[in-house]
């Protein structure tokens, strides 16, 4: 059975914003390795549209960005959207029955499936479908933006805290 993991970079004050801060080279290497071993990724529409960036080649990319793009393109992706009518390569639209579709996906797959995006994570949290939360805590204060938890924080239990580079720690929680 697959495990759904919601993990994102977060500021000290609880916000996620890929444009305000990003990973160091060490942390980016970790994300490449994670993408290479994941069983797939589950996206809401907005996050999927952001991530479609990796579908195209960019001549200014270094070897690390090319490696991430290759890993991302290779893995299956599922997109939860009421407005999209089609998705890109190696991606599947999830229909109206979100809970049924995700329960089936978890039962049919093995490994870790990344959940990307706070809004999607909230819906999956409300359904009791997220198995693990990974917060990559950065020493940045944003003061505004999209919070990591788009709704009330679910009861959680800390299982690990890992130093990822000189400034970032990963806090891993499971539902309590």
Secondary structure, 3 states (H helix, E strand, C coil): CEEEEEEEEECCCCEECCCCCCCCHHHHHHHHHHHHHCCEEEEEHHHHHHHHHHHCCCCCCCHHHHHHHHHHHHCCEEEECCCCCCCCCCEEEECCCHHHHHHHHHHHCCEEEEEECHHHHHHHHHCCCCCEEEEEECCCCCCCCEECCCCCCCCEEEEEEEECCCCCEEEEEEEC
